[in-house]
Amino acid sequence: MDLVTRCSDLPYEQLCEEIRIFGRARKEALGRGATADAEVAESVLDWFLDELADRLRGDVSREPRPRGEPVPQ
């Protein structure tokens, strides 16, 4: 499964968790001076952030929310 497919199949909560994981990985890599690792983590993080942005804009709605439920923040 490629990254794009994986992103679009993740439920909202897991997508947010992946964003946190790769954000931490990037931060840790930068702290170690591992520029290449930081760039890879940032690239993956960008994919997940793009997916989240699409969902929040309503472009990709794979998880319909019940009426009256607030939009996740």
C-alpha positions in Angstrom: 0.0 0.0 0.0 1.4 3.4 -0.9 1.4 6.5 1.3 -1.4 8.2 -0.5 -3.7 5.2 -0.2 -2.7 4.8 3.5 -3.5 8.4 4.3 -6.9 8.4 2.7 -7.9 5.2 4.5 -6.9 6.4 8.0 -9.7 7.4 10.4 -9.4 11.0 11.7 -7.9 10.1 15.1 -5.2 7.9 13.5 -4.4 10.6 11.0 -3.8 13.0 13.8 -1.7 10.5 15.7 0.5 10.0 12.6 1.0 13.7 12.4 2.1 13.8 16.0 4.5 10.9 15.4 6.1 12.3 12.4 6.3 15.8 13.9 8.2 14.3 16.9 10.4 12.2 14.5 11.3 15.3 12.6 12.1 17.3 15.8 14.3 14.4 17.2 16.1 14.1 13.9 16.9 17.8 13.8 18.1 17.6 17.4 20.5 14.8 16.5 21.7 16.7 13.4 20.3 14.0 11.1 19.3 16.3 8.3 18.4 13.5 5.9 16.1 11.8 8.5 14.5 15.1 9.3 13.8 15.7 5.6 12.2 12.3 5.2 10.0 12.8 8.3 9.0 16.3 7.0 8.1 14.9 3.6 5.8 12.2 5.2 4.4 14.8 7.6 3.5 17.0 4.7 1.5 14.1 3.1 -0.5 13.6 6.3 -1.0 17.4 6.8 -2.3 17.7 3.2 -4.8 14.9 3.8 -6.0 16.5 7.0 -6.3 19.9 5.2 -8.4 18.2 2.4 -10.7 16.6 5.0 -11.2 19.8 6.9 -12.0 21.7 3.7 -14.5 19.0 2.9 -12.7 17.9 -0.3 -12.2 14.4 0.9 -14.9 13.2 3.3 -14.4 9.5 4.0 -15.9 9.7 7.5 -19.4 11.3 7.6 -20.0 12.8 11.0 -23.4 12.5 12.7 -25.5 15.6 12.5 -24.8 18.1 15.2 -21.3 16.6 16.0 -18.7 19.4 16.1 -15.9 19.5 13.6 -12.7 18.0 15.1 -10.1 20.5 16.0 
